[in-house]
Structures are given as C-alpha cells and as structure tokens.
Amino acid sequence: MEQENLTDTQKPERSRPRWGRILAWAGLAALLFLLLLGLINAQKGQMKVGEKAPAFTLTTFDGRVINSEDLRGKVVVLNIWASWCKPCEQEAADLEAAWRYYEPDGSVVFLGVAWTDTDKKSFEYLDKFQITYPNGPDLGTKIYHAFRATGVPETYIIDRNGILTHVKISPFRSVEEIRQVVDAAMER
C-alpha cells in the first residue's frame, strides 16, 4: 500500500531494455572506426612505384567478375575514370588504341574503373569513345580507395608479379606514352 501513495517521480524505475542506446553507441563506434581507417589510409599518401598493388575485385558492366589475383602473370593497366571528367576524355581514345594493340597477345589486361558515376552516363562514355576493354563501376569507391587515388584520371600499371611499375596522375598524352610504360612493365 505504501507504493500506491508515491508520486510518479518517487516510484522506483522499472528496468527497461536499452537497445536503442546500445545500438546508437555501436553505430558511433563503427563510424569512428571507419574514420580512423580513412585517416590511416590518408597518412600513407599516394601509391608508389615498387609497392605491391592492392587486391581488388571489379564486376564489369556486363556482369563478369574480375579478381586481381586471377590476373597474376599478366601486366594490368588499371584506369580510373569518370564520364564527367574532361581530362579522362583526352586519353580515352589512346587507351582504347593501346588496348587493341596489346589485346591479341593476351599478356596485357586493360581494366576501366568508373568512379562515382551512374551506369547510364558510363555507358554513354564507353559508347562515345568506342571502348571495348572491360569496364565496371567502382561500387562503394573500394578500388579508388584501395589504390589511394586522389582524382581522375589515374592509371596504375601493375607487372606480372602484382607490383606497381607506373602511376599516372593525369591523362596520358599519346598511345606511344602508354606503350612505353606497358612495355617497361612487360620487361620486368
């Protein structure tokens, strides 16, 4: 009977689950962890020649899954581009011409990574420049961040052993420039 006379502020609190608070703190901790990983990655700076290229998986626009580990033994030309990027347009035709030069041999693989782009705009870009080498979206910008890219276009030449042999942080100026860095990677 004594409890019936207590006001609302005097009644003992019932134990209620605090799942909302727990989830909020867990979410905050996860966000802080992701920020910490981003800061650590930013401290590393840009990828440098001689570093092991990061592993990646690219799902192409036509649904093929390309795993970088499966490309060992081949030279890889990984070009990160965007349909809205005017400097990307400057090198698009040259990259396609270089791809057509190396394609018959099969020892060089060209891959295009569409960064922060819509599929529709990406398809328009690929059609405009008649690009035939495999291309796909960078879902979640995973490849962009794995290579510690800083903008577009950026191209990474990876040798047969998975080592970065050239980093181009601007558009290539000619097919000859592309062939020069690819040939150097093939000689390693």
C-alpha positions as CSV (number, residue, x, y, z in Angstrom):
1,M,0.0,0.0,0.0
2,E,2.9,2.3,0.6
3,Q,3.8,2.3,-3.1
4,E,0.3,3.4,-4.1
5,N,0.8,6.8,-2.4
6,L,4.1,7.6,-4.1
7,T,4.1,10.2,-6.8
8,D,5.4,9.4,-10.3
9,T,8.8,10.9,-9.5
10,Q,9.1,8.8,-6.4
11,K,8.2,5.4,-7.9
12,P,11.1,3.0,-8.4
13,E,12.2,2.9,-12.1
14,R,11.4,-0.3,-13.9
15,S,14.3,-1.9,-15.7
16,R,13.8,-1.3,-19.4
17,P,15.9,-2.7,-22.2
18,R,18.3,0.0,-23.5
19,W,18.7,-1.5,-27.0
20,G,18.3,1.9,-28.7
21,R,21.2,3.3,-26.7
22,I,23.3,0.3,-27.2
23,L,22.7,0.4,-31.0
24,A,23.5,4.1,-31.1
25,W,26.8,3.7,-29.3
26,A,27.7,0.7,-31.5
27,G,26.9,2.7,-34.6
28,L,29.0,5.6,-33.4
29,A,31.9,3.3,-32.6
30,A,31.7,1.8,-36.1
31,L,31.7,5.2,-37.7
32,L,34.7,6.3,-35.6
33,F,36.5,3.1,-36.7
34,L,35.8,3.8,-40.3
35,L,37.1,7.4,-39.9
36,L,40.2,6.0,-38.3
37,L,40.8,3.7,-41.2
38,G,40.4,6.6,-43.6
39,L,42.9,8.7,-41.7
40,I,45.4,5.9,-41.6
41,N,45.0,5.4,-45.4
42,A,45.3,9.1,-46.0
43,Q,48.6,9.2,-44.0
44,K,50.1,6.6,-46.4
45,G,49.8,9.0,-49.3
46,Q,49.6,8.0,-52.9
47,M,50.7,4.6,-54.1
48,K,54.3,4.5,-55.2
49,V,56.2,2.5,-57.8
50,G,57.6,-0.6,-56.3
51,E,54.6,-1.2,-53.9
52,K,52.5,-4.3,-54.1
53,A,49.3,-3.4,-55.8
54,P,46.2,-3.9,-53.6
55,A,43.9,-6.8,-54.3
56,F,40.6,-5.8,-55.8
57,T,37.5,-7.2,-57.5
58,L,35.8,-5.5,-60.4
59,T,32.4,-6.5,-61.5
60,T,32.1,-5.3,-65.1
61,F,29.1,-3.7,-66.6
62,D,28.3,-6.9,-68.4
63,G,28.4,-8.9,-65.1
64,R,31.8,-10.5,-65.3
65,V,33.7,-10.7,-62.0
66,I,37.4,-9.9,-62.4
67,N,39.6,-10.7,-59.4
68,S,43.1,-9.1,-59.4
69,E,44.6,-12.3,-58.0
70,D,43.5,-14.1,-61.2
71,L,45.5,-11.7,-63.3
72,R,48.9,-12.7,-62.0
73,G,51.3,-13.4,-64.8
74,K,49.8,-10.6,-66.9
75,V,50.5,-6.9,-67.0
76,V,47.5,-4.9,-65.8
77,V,46.6,-1.4,-66.9
78,L,44.0,-0.1,-64.4
79,N,42.4,3.2,-65.4
80,I,40.2,5.1,-63.0
81,W,37.9,7.5,-64.9
82,A,34.5,9.3,-64.8
83,S,32.1,10.3,-67.5
84,W,32.1,13.9,-66.3
85,C,35.9,14.1,-66.3
86,K,37.1,16.2,-69.3
87,P,40.8,15.1,-68.9
88,C,39.6,11.5,-69.0
89,E,38.2,12.2,-72.4
90,Q,41.6,13.3,-73.6
91,E,43.1,9.9,-73.0
92,A,40.1,7.6,-73.8
93,A,40.8,7.0,-77.5
94,D,44.5,6.5,-76.8
95,L,43.8,3.9,-74.1
96,E,41.5,2.1,-76.4
97,A,44.1,2.1,-79.2
98,A,46.7,0.8,-76.8
99,W,44.3,-2.0,-75.7
100,R,43.7,-3.0,-79.3
101,Y,47.5,-3.2,-79.9
102,Y,48.1,-5.5,-76.9
103,E,44.8,-7.5,-76.9
104,P,45.8,-10.2,-79.4
105,D,48.8,-11.2,-77.4
106,G,46.8,-11.7,-74.2
107,S,49.7,-10.8,-71.9
108,V,48.3,-7.4,-71.0
109,V,44.9,-6.7,-69.5
110,F,43.2,-3.2,-69.6
111,L,40.6,-2.5,-67.0
112,G,38.5,0.6,-66.7
113,V,37.0,1.7,-63.3
114,A,34.1,4.1,-63.5
115,W,34.4,6.2,-60.3
116,T,31.3,7.9,-58.8
117,D,29.3,7.6,-62.0
118,T,25.9,6.4,-63.0
119,D,25.6,3.4,-65.3
120,K,23.8,5.4,-67.9
121,K,26.5,8.1,-68.1
122,S,29.2,5.4,-68.0
123,F,27.6,3.5,-71.0
124,E,27.3,6.8,-72.9
125,Y,31.1,7.5,-72.2
126,L,32.1,4.0,-73.3
127,D,30.0,4.2,-76.5
128,K,31.3,7.7,-77.3
129,F,34.9,6.6,-77.2
130,Q,34.2,3.0,-78.5
131,I,35.9,1.5,-75.5
132,T,36.0,-2.3,-75.7
133,Y,38.2,-3.4,-72.8
134,P,36.5,-4.5,-69.6
135,N,35.0,-1.6,-67.5
136,G,32.9,-1.6,-64.4
137,P,31.6,0.7,-61.7
138,D,33.7,1.2,-58.5
139,L,31.0,0.2,-56.1
140,G,31.5,1.9,-52.8
141,T,34.6,3.5,-54.3
142,K,36.5,0.5,-52.9
143,I,39.1,0.3,-55.8
144,Y,39.6,4.1,-55.7
145,H,40.4,4.0,-52.0
146,A,42.5,0.8,-52.2
147,F,44.8,2.5,-54.7
148,R,44.7,5.7,-52.6
149,A,43.7,7.6,-55.7
150,T,43.4,11.4,-55.5
151,G,41.2,12.2,-58.5
152,V,40.6,11.2,-62.1
153,P,42.0,10.1,-64.4
154,E,44.6,8.0,-62.7
155,T,46.2,4.9,-64.2
156,Y,48.1,2.2,-62.5
157,I,50.4,-0.2,-64.4
158,I,50.9,-3.5,-62.5
159,D,53.5,-6.0,-63.5
160,R,53.1,-9.8,-63.8
161,N,54.0,-10.2,-60.1
162,G,51.5,-7.7,-58.8
163,I,54.0,-4.9,-58.3
164,L,53.2,-1.3,-59.3
165,T,55.5,-0.2,-62.0
166,H,54.0,3.1,-63.0
167,V,51.4,5.6,-61.7
168,K,49.9,8.2,-64.0
169,I,48.1,11.0,-62.1
170,S,46.8,12.8,-65.2
171,P,45.8,11.8,-68.7
172,F,48.2,10.0,-71.0
173,R,49.2,12.3,-73.9
174,S,49.6,9.6,-76.5
175,V,49.4,5.9,-77.4
176,E,53.2,5.9,-77.5
177,E,53.4,7.1,-73.9
178,I,51.1,4.3,-72.8
179,R,53.0,1.7,-74.8
180,Q,56.3,2.9,-73.3
181,V,55.1,2.3,-69.7
182,V,53.4,-1.0,-70.6
183,D,56.4,-2.3,-72.4
184,A,58.6,-1.4,-69.5
185,A,56.3,-3.4,-67.2
186,M,56.4,-6.4,-69.6
187,E,60.2,-6.4,-69.4
188,R,60.3,-6.8,-65.7
